[in-house]
């Protein structure tokens, strides 16, 4: 009888935990069963942590991104208006 009560109590705790997690998910505070997090959320968080621990990395990435933007701007051809006369 004691084992039955322990197993019932454990099942009740898991059931309540599930209901609390579903409620938190409906409030938007938790990704649990129905809603999934964006795929890049964890990667972005880890990148920010890496930037905090190693600030020189941020500088290198920003320089590379600026170089790519400048290269794109140089290769863009201006839009030419055509006369329909």
N, C-alpha and C positions, 0 to 999 in steps of 0.2 A: 504494500500500500504506500509506503514511504517513497519508493522509486517512482510510482505512478504520479505522486504529487510533485516530485522534483521535475519529472519530464513535462508535466502539465505547466508548471511554473516557467520552465525554460521556453516552452512553446508560446506562452502568453507574453513573455518578455520580447521574443523575436517578432511576434505579431504587433505589439505596441511600437517597437522600434521601426518596423516597416511603415506603420501608419504615420508616425511622427516624420519619417523621412519623406513620405509622399506629401504630407502637409507642407513641409519646408520647401519641397519642389514646387508646389502650387504657389507659394509665396515668392518664388524666384530666388531663394537663398541657397539652393542645392541642386546639383545635377544628380539624379538618382536613377529612376527607371524609365520615365517617359521622355525626358529631355536629355539630349546629349550635348556636351560641350563642343565648342569649335575645335577643329583639329589642331590649330596653331596656338591655342591658348597656353598650353604647357610650355611649348617652345619659346613663346614670347616672354613668359615669366622667367624661364631659365636664362634667356638672353639678357634680360634686365638685371638678374642676379649676377651674371658674369660681368656686366658693365660696372656694377657697383664694386665688385672685387678687383677688377682689372680695368681701370679707366682708360688706359692707352688703347685698348681694343676699340672703344667707341670712336676714338679719333681716327683710327685706321679705317674703320667701316664707313665713317662719314666722308673721309677723303675719297675712298673708292666710289661711293655713291655719287659724289659731286663730279668726279671724273666721268662717270657713265652718263650723267645728265648733260654735261658739257659736250660730250661726244655726240649724243643724240641731237642736241640743238645745232651742232655744226653740220650734221648730215641731213637735217630736215631741209627740204626744198620749199621755198616760199610758194604760196598759192598764186597762180597766175590767172588773171582775169582774161577771158576771151571775149573779143568783140564779135558780136553777131551781125555786123554790117557787111 
